[in-house]
Amino acid sequence: MFDRASGLDDELFRLRAEGLSPAERAAALDALFRYESRQTDLLLGYQCNERIDCAETLSRYLDRHLNNVGDPFQSGSASFNTKWLERAVLDYFAALWRAKTPHDPDDGASYWGYLLTMGSTEGNLYGLWNARDYLAGKFLLIDPESADEARAAASNGGARVVPPRLVYQQAPAPESQPNARVPIAFYSQDTHYSIIKAMRVLDIRTFYEVGTERYPRDNPLAPGKPWPHEVPSVGGTNGVGVIDIDALTTLVAFFASRGHPILVNFNYGTTFKGAYDDVEAAGAALLPILRRYGLDEREVHYDPRDCRKYDVRTGYWFHVDGALGAAYMPFLEMAHAAGRITTRGPNFDFRLPYVCSLVMSGHKWIGAPFPCGVYMTRTKLMLRPPSRPEYIGSPDTTFAGSRNGLSALVLWDHLARRSYEDQIRKALYTEDLSAYAERRLRELGQRLGQALWVERAPLSLTIRFRAVSPALAFKYTLACETLYVDGEKRQYHHIYVMEHVTRERIDAFLNDLAAPDAFPAQEVRPTAPAHESHVAGREGRLMHVPHTGRSFSG
């Protein structure tokens, strides 16, 4: 297949049974490099930092298999790992995010985390998995029958190793609280699609799903009307894009009063609007509700025969998807504290005692040649390692199993070569350039006499505007988003001002936008957004599954 836009032909890369000749391989790789260089040099539409300078230092490691399989704080038998660097990176971010360091398996208040082989999607999946099982009252227990099998084999003269087996134990719900093991999830309409995807994979019930099935007429935001699919964002689809705390507290109170544990996802840098949820204000509003209904702290018994065997857990889990913002907003906070910038973002990290887990993508703000990231939580919130080792087992603590050891190398090398001051200057540079790009876009709209719908959330590195022509969207790799503004359907693109972006590149982009055919006409129709999502039904189950927007399509 020949791709007219890229100029590349699948035939150039087709593999044959006899392989390709050196000349054929060289031609294919040269063509690919020319294409990738062109696209990454002009990249504006995605939050990836293309200023990557690790090849000279780290290229020698590409001929080595480096695998950080297993827990980063246990070396394990796979000795070809980079866990020393991984632990250093984790300590760095634990300090940046105000978590208790160092990690100590016997100190539940200390942090635990690991470096992701995927981006924040893996961290979101792992965090929600842990949240689901934690709130549902699940435990990992050593199966006593494995020891009986070993003794029986030994008594029969058999040389047999029977390792301890782990079984999932589900703590029963108290008769007076039938919903106590059914967590309900909440996320805003600006949440990244990976959160919705993770909830589908993990079969986590959402407030829309349960509300529609069990309480169809009791929507507390609008009694008698259908439940909203997601928690509204402040200002709606054209607003700043942060979660509506008043709506969130109303919805949480409805389900907390019925005994459901509460799982909330917050966004710290939404994918398309770049907005930062005020996690601190939301937590302050939610905690009194959770205390009122006994969800701030509760005993979870996992052995009905022995009342002494229980954990004390929260009945809530607050997860923060900080894929982009969690990596650089701490440095803007430092700049603000030093009087170098007048504003700062809301608190989002482990200084807030109710934050349970946090993720960040390393290929975004930092920059890496492949997706990677950081997942972090508090040790006491993990199902593994458990707080009662005499009863509960401890398997591999990560999600991926085999993990990319190069991620630790790339992140460590970046952080080792940059001081906090370097990071502060970088953050101030991108913030200043974002403000410049916003101002120039608004000036362009005035000069053209056309509404370009320019919007930028406070301190955001992204600016959104009226969708441009397909040719320009491909040239600058722009993500498309369909939004409904006052009932009108509009198509937007956005740009991200990352470290590799310069003022000259912004100016060149604006010059392209000044061309007569840069902004094609749109059919702005007053249509409800129902066709932009669908509801998947399974055995009477409902779940909202958005399949366009949020940078799904380019």
C-alpha positions in Angstrom: 0.0 0.0 0.0 1.3 3.4 -0.9 0.6 6.2 1.6 0.3 9.4 -0.4 0.6 11.7 2.6 3.8 10.1 4.0 5.3 9.1 0.7 6.1 5.6 2.0 5.2 2.3 0.4 4.6 -0.9 2.3 6.5 -2.8 -0.4 9.7 -1.0 0.7 9.4 -2.8 4.1 7.9 -6.1 3.1 9.8 -9.0 4.6 10.7 -12.1 2.6 11.6 -15.7 3.6 15.2 -15.1 2.3 15.4 -11.8 4.1 16.5 -8.5 2.5 19.8 -7.6 1.1 22.0 -5.0 2.9 21.1 -2.5 0.2 17.4 -3.1 0.6 17.6 -2.8 4.3 19.6 0.4 4.1 17.1 1.9 1.6 14.1 1.1 3.8 15.7 2.4 6.9 16.9 5.6 5.2 13.4 6.2 3.9 11.9 5.6 7.3 14.4 7.9 9.0 13.8 10.7 6.5 10.0 10.4 7.2 10.4 10.2 11.0 12.8 13.1 11.1 10.4 15.3 9.1 7.4 14.5 11.3 9.2 14.7 14.6 10.9 18.0 13.7 7.5 19.6 13.0 5.6 17.8 15.8 3.1 20.1 17.6 0.0 18.1 18.2 1.0 15.6 20.9 2.6 15.9 24.3 5.9 14.2 23.4 9.2 15.9 24.0 11.3 15.4 20.9 14.4 16.9 22.4 16.0 13.5 23.3 19.8 13.4 23.7 20.5 10.0 25.0 21.9 8.2 21.9 25.6 9.2 22.4 25.6 8.1 26.1 23.3 5.1 26.0 23.5 3.6 22.4 26.0 0.9 23.6 23.2 -0.6 25.7 21.0 -1.3 22.7 22.9 -4.6 22.1 22.1 -5.8 25.6 18.9 -7.3 26.9 18.0 -5.4 30.1 15.1 -6.7 32.0 13.8 -5.3 35.3 11.4 -8.2 35.9 9.8 -8.2 39.3 9.8 -5.8 42.2 12.3 -3.0 41.8 13.3 -3.3 45.5 14.2 -7.0 45.1 17.1 -7.9 42.9 15.9 -11.4 42.0 17.7 -14.0 40.0 17.5 -12.2 36.7 20.7 -10.3 37.3 20.8 -8.5 33.9 18.7 -5.6 35.2 19.0 -1.9 35.9 17.2 -1.8 39.2 19.8 0.4 40.9 18.9 3.1 38.5 15.2 2.4 38.8 15.3 2.8 42.5 17.2 6.1 42.1 14.6 7.4 39.7 11.8 6.3 42.1 13.5 8.1 45.0 13.8 11.2 42.9 10.1 11.3 42.1 9.1 10.3 45.6 10.9 13.4 46.9 9.4 15.6 44.1 5.9 14.3 44.9 6.3 14.7 48.7 6.1 10.9 49.4 7.8 9.4 52.4 11.2 8.1 51.5 13.0 5.7 51.3 10.8 2.8 50.5 10.5 0.5 53.5 8.4 -2.7 53.3 7.8 -2.5 57.1 6.7 1.2 57.0 3.2 1.5 55.5 3.5 5.3 55.2 6.6 5.0 52.9 6.2 5.0 49.1 6.3 2.1 46.7 6.4 2.3 43.0 8.0 1.0 39.8 8.9 2.2 36.3 6.4 1.4 33.6 7.1 -0.4 30.3 4.1 1.3 28.8 3.2 4.9 29.4 0.7 6.1 32.0 -1.9 3.7 30.5 -0.2 0.8 32.3 0.0 2.8 35.5 -3.7 3.7 35.3 -4.5 0.1 34.7 -2.4 -1.1 37.6 -3.7 1.6 39.9 -7.3 0.9 39.2 -6.7 -2.8 39.5 -5.2 -2.3 42.9 -8.0 0.1 43.8 -10.7 -2.4 42.7 -9.3 -5.3 44.8 -8.4 -3.1 47.8 -11.9 -1.6 48.0 -13.6 -4.9 47.2 -12.0 -6.5 50.2 -9.7 -9.0 48.4 -6.7 -10.7 50.0 -3.9 -12.9 48.8 -3.6 -15.9 51.2 -1.2 -18.8 51.3 -3.0 -22.0 50.5 -2.4 -24.3 53.5 -3.1 -27.4 51.3 0.2 -26.8 49.4 2.2 -27.6 52.6 0.0 -30.7 53.1 0.9 -31.9 49.6 4.6 -31.4 50.2 4.4 -33.5 53.5 2.5 -36.2 51.7 5.0 -36.4 48.9 7.9 -36.6 51.3 6.3 -39.4 53.4 5.9 -41.4 50.2 9.5 -41.0 49.3 8.9 -38.6 46.5 11.4 -35.8 45.8 8.9 -33.1 45.2 9.0 -29.4 45.6 5.6 -27.8 46.3 5.9 -24.0 46.5 3.4 -22.0 48.5 0.3 -21.4 46.4 -1.5 -18.1 46.6 -5.3 -17.9 46.5 -7.6 -14.9 46.3 -9.8 -14.5 49.4 -12.9 -12.4 49.1 -13.9 -10.8 52.3 -17.7 -11.1 52.7 -19.8 -8.1 52.9 -21.5 -7.5 56.3 -25.2 -8.4 56.2 -26.1 -4.8 57.2 -24.0 -3.4 54.3 -24.6 -5.4 51.1 -22.8 -2.8 49.0 -19.6 -2.7 51.1 -17.6 -4.7 48.5 -18.9 -3.0 45.4 -16.8 0.0 44.6 -18.2 2.7 42.4 -15.9 4.7 40.0 -16.1 8.4 39.1 -14.2 10.3 36.4 -14.8 13.5 34.5 -15.9 14.0 31.0 -12.3 15.1 30.1 -10.7 11.9 31.4 -8.2 10.1 29.1 -9.7 7.1 27.3 -7.2 4.8 29.0 -9.2 5.2 32.2 -12.4 4.1 30.6 -10.6 1.3 28.8 -9.1 0.1 32.1 -12.5 0.1 33.8 -13.9 -2.0 31.0 -11.0 -4.5 31.3 -11.2 -4.7 35.1 -15.1 -4.7 35.1 -15.2 -1.8 37.5 -18.7 -0.4 38.0 -19.2 3.3 37.3 -21.8 5.6 38.9 -23.5 5.9 35.5 -23.8 2.1 35.1 -25.1 1.4 38.6 -27.2 4.5 38.7 -28.9 3.7 35.4 -29.6 0.1 36.4 -30.6 0.4 40.0 -31.7 4.0 40.5 -33.0 5.1 37.1 -35.1 8.0 38.4 -32.8 9.1 41.3 -30.1 11.1 39.5 -29.2 13.5 42.3 -27.9 16.1 39.8 -31.2 16.2 37.9 -34.0 14.1 39.5 -36.1 12.2 37.1 -33.6 12.7 34.2 -31.1 10.2 32.8 -27.8 9.8 34.7 -24.8 11.7 33.2 -22.3 9.4 31.6 -19.4 11.0 33.4 -18.9 13.7 36.1 -19.3 17.1 34.4 -16.3 19.3 33.9 -16.5 22.9 34.9 -17.6 25.0 32.0 -18.8 22.0 30.0 -17.1 20.9 26.8 -15.8 24.4 26.1 -14.7 25.3 29.6 -11.5 24.9 31.4 -11.9 21.2 31.7 -11.5 20.5 35.4 -13.8 18.2 37.3 -16.9 19.8 38.7 -16.3 19.4 42.5 -19.9 20.2 43.4 -21.3 17.6 41.0 -18.7 15.1 42.2 -19.5 15.5 45.8 -23.3 15.2 45.1 -22.7 12.0 43.1 -20.3 10.5 45.7 -22.7 11.3 48.6 -25.5 9.4 46.8 -23.5 6.2 46.5 -21.6 6.5 49.8 -24.9 6.8 51.6 -25.7 3.4 50.2 -22.5 1.8 51.5 -20.5 1.7 48.3 -16.7 2.2 48.4 -15.6 5.2 46.3 -13.0 5.2 43.5 -12.2 8.6 42.0 -9.9 9.3 39.1 -8.4 12.8 39.0 -6.6 14.3 36.0 -3.5 16.5 36.3 -3.2 17.7 32.7 -6.2 16.5 30.7 -5.3 15.1 27.3 -6.9 17.7 25.0 -7.5 20.7 27.2 -4.5 20.4 29.5 -6.5 21.2 32.6 -5.5 20.4 36.2 -8.1 19.0 38.6 -8.0 20.6 42.0 -7.3 17.4 43.9 -6.8 19.1 47.2 -10.1 21.0 47.1 -12.0 17.8 45.9 -10.5 15.8 48.7 -11.4 18.4 51.3 -15.0 18.3 50.0 -15.2 14.5 49.9 -13.6 13.5 53.2 -16.5 14.8 55.4 -18.9 12.8 53.3 -16.8 9.7 53.5 -16.5 10.0 57.3 -20.2 10.5 57.6 -20.8 7.1 56.0 -17.9 5.2 57.6 -15.7 5.1 54.5 -12.7 7.0 55.8 -11.6 3.9 57.8 -13.1 0.4 58.1 -12.1 -3.1 59.2 -12.0 -5.7 56.4 -12.1 -9.2 57.9 -10.6 -12.0 55.7 -11.1 -15.0 58.0 -14.7 -15.4 59.2 -13.5 -17.9 61.7 -11.0 -15.6 63.4 -12.1 -12.0 64.1 -8.4 -11.1 64.8 -7.5 -11.5 61.1 -8.4 -8.2 59.4 -7.0 -5.2 57.7 -7.9 -1.6 58.4 -8.5 0.0 55.1 -10.0 3.2 53.7 -13.3 2.9 51.9 -12.1 5.2 49.1 -9.2 5.3 46.6 -8.1 8.6 44.9 -6.0 8.0 41.8 -4.2 10.8 40.0 -3.5 10.5 36.3 -0.6 13.0 36.0 0.8 11.7 32.7 2.1 15.1 31.8 1.4 17.6 34.6 3.0 15.5 37.4 6.4 15.7 35.8 6.7 19.5 35.5 4.2 21.3 37.7 6.4 20.7 40.8 9.0 22.8 39.1 6.5 25.6 38.4 5.6 25.4 42.1 9.3 26.0 42.9 9.4 28.9 40.5 6.3 30.3 42.2 7.8 30.0 45.6 10.9 31.9 44.4 8.7 34.7 43.0 9.6 33.9 39.3 6.0 33.2 38.3 2.8 34.7 39.7 0.6 31.5 39.6 1.0 27.8 40.4 -1.1 24.7 39.9 -3.2 23.0 42.7 -1.7 20.4 44.9 -2.0 16.9 43.6 0.6 14.7 45.2 1.3 12.6 48.3 1.4 15.7 50.6 -2.3 15.1 50.5 -3.0 12.1 52.8 -5.9 11.0 50.7 -4.0 10.5 47.4 -3.6 6.8 47.0 -1.8 6.4 43.6 -0.2 8.6 41.0 1.2 8.0 37.5 3.4 10.0 35.1 4.6 9.4 31.5 8.4 9.7 31.0 8.2 10.2 27.3 6.2 13.4 27.6 7.8 16.1 29.7 11.1 14.3 30.1 11.4 12.8 26.7 12.3 9.2 25.8 12.6 7.2 22.5 9.8 4.9 23.7 6.8 5.1 26.1 7.7 4.7 29.8 6.6 6.2 33.1 6.3 6.0 36.8 3.7 4.5 39.0 3.7 5.3 42.8 1.5 4.5 45.8 1.8 4.1 49.5 3.1 0.8 50.8 0.2 0.3 53.2 -2.3 0.5 50.3 -0.8 -2.4 48.4 -2.2 -5.9 48.4 1.4 -7.0 47.8 3.5 -6.9 49.9 0.8 -7.4 52.6 0.9 -6.0 56.1 0.5 -9.5 57.6 3.1 -11.8 56.0 2.3 -14.7 58.3 -1.1 -14.9 56.6 -0.7 -13.4 53.1 1.7 -14.2 50.3 3.7 -11.8 48.1 4.1 -12.5 44.3 5.5 -10.2 41.6 4.4 -6.7 42.6 4.3 -5.1 39.1 1.8 -5.4 36.3 4.0 -6.1 33.3 6.2 -8.9 34.6 9.2 -8.5 32.2 9.9 -4.7 32.2 12.1 -2.6 29.9 15.4 -2.0 31.7 16.2 0.8 29.2 13.5 3.0 30.7 15.4 3.3 33.9 18.6 4.1 32.0 16.9 6.9 29.9 15.1 8.5 32.8 18.1 8.2 35.2 20.5 9.7 32.5 18.1 12.7 31.9 17.7 13.4 35.6 21.4 13.0 36.4 22.3 15.6 33.8 19.7 18.2 34.9 19.5 20.1 38.1 16.3 21.4 39.7 17.2 24.8 38.3 17.5 23.4 34.8 14.0 21.9 35.2 12.6 25.2 36.5 14.0 27.1 33.5 12.6 24.5 31.2 9.1 24.8 32.8 9.2 28.6 32.6 10.3 28.4 29.0 7.4 26.2 27.9 4.9 28.2 30.0 6.0 31.5 28.5 6.0 30.0 24.9 2.5 28.6 25.5 1.2 32.1 26.4 2.9 33.4 23.3 1.3 30.8 21.1 -2.1 31.6 22.6 -1.7 35.3 22.1 -0.6 34.9 18.5 -3.5 32.6 17.7 -6.0 35.1 19.1 -4.3 37.9 17.1 -4.6 35.7 13.9 -8.3 35.3 14.4 -8.7 39.0 14.7 -6.7 39.6 11.6 -8.6 37.1 9.6 -11.9 38.3 11.0 -12.8 34.7 11.9 -13.7 33.0 15.1 -10.9 30.5 15.7 -12.3 29.4 19.1 -8.9 29.7 20.9 -8.9 28.3 24.4 -6.2 27.6 26.9 -6.6 26.3 30.5 -4.5 28.1 33.2 -0.8 27.1 33.1 -1.6 24.6 30.3 1.0 23.7 27.6 -1.8 23.1 25.1 -3.9 25.6 23.1 -6.9 24.4 21.2 -8.5 26.1 18.2 -10.7 25.6 15.1 -9.7 22.5 13.1 -7.3 23.2 10.2 -7.0 21.5 6.8 -6.0 17.9 6.6 -2.7 18.8 4.9 -1.7 21.1 7.9 -3.0 18.5 10.4 -0.6 15.9 8.8 2.3 18.3 8.5 2.3 19.2 12.2 0.8 15.9 13.5 -2.3 17.5 15.1 -4.8 15.6 17.2 -8.5 16.2 16.4 -11.3 16.6 18.9 -15.0 17.0 18.4 -16.6 19.2 21.1 -20.1 20.5 21.7 -20.3 24.2 22.6 -23.7 25.6 23.5 -25.2 22.6 21.7 -23.2 23.2 18.5 -20.8 20.6 17.1 -17.3 21.9 16.5 -14.1 20.3 15.4 -10.9 21.4 17.1 -7.2 20.8 16.8 -4.6 21.6 19.5 -0.9 22.1 19.8 1.4 21.2 22.7 4.3 23.4 23.5 7.0 21.0 24.6 10.7 21.5 25.1 11.6 21.0 21.4 9.2 23.7 20.2 10.7 27.1 19.5 9.2 30.5 18.9 10.4 30.2 15.3 8.3 27.0 14.9 5.3 28.7 16.4 5.7 31.6 14.0 6.1 29.3 11.0 2.9 27.4 12.1 1.0 30.7 12.3 2.2 31.7 8.9 0.7 28.4 7.5 -2.5 29.2 9.3 -2.8 32.6 7.6 -3.2 30.9 4.2 -6.7 31.2 2.7 -7.4 27.5 2.8 -6.0 26.8 6.3 -9.4 26.6 8.0 -12.0 24.6 6.0 -15.6 25.4 6.5 -17.4 23.4 9.2 -21.1 22.4 9.4 -21.7 23.7 12.8 -24.9 21.9 13.7 -27.0 22.2 16.9 -26.9 18.5 17.4 -26.8 16.5 20.7 -23.6 14.5 21.1 -25.4 11.2 21.4 -23.8 9.7 18.3 -20.3 10.4 19.6 -20.5 7.6 22.2 -22.3 4.3 22.6 -23.5 2.2 25.4 -22.3 -1.4 25.5 -24.8 -3.8 27.0 -23.8 -7.2 28.4 -26.2 -9.4 30.4 -28.1 -6.3 31.5 -24.9 -4.4 32.2 -24.5 -0.9 30.8 -21.3 1.1 30.4 -20.5 4.4 28.6 -17.8 3.9 26.1 -16.7 7.1 24.2 -15.1 6.2 20.9 -14.4 9.5 19.3 -12.7 12.6 20.7 -10.1 12.8 23.5 -7.4 12.4 20.7 -8.8 9.1 19.5 -8.5 10.3 15.9 -5.9 12.4 14.2 
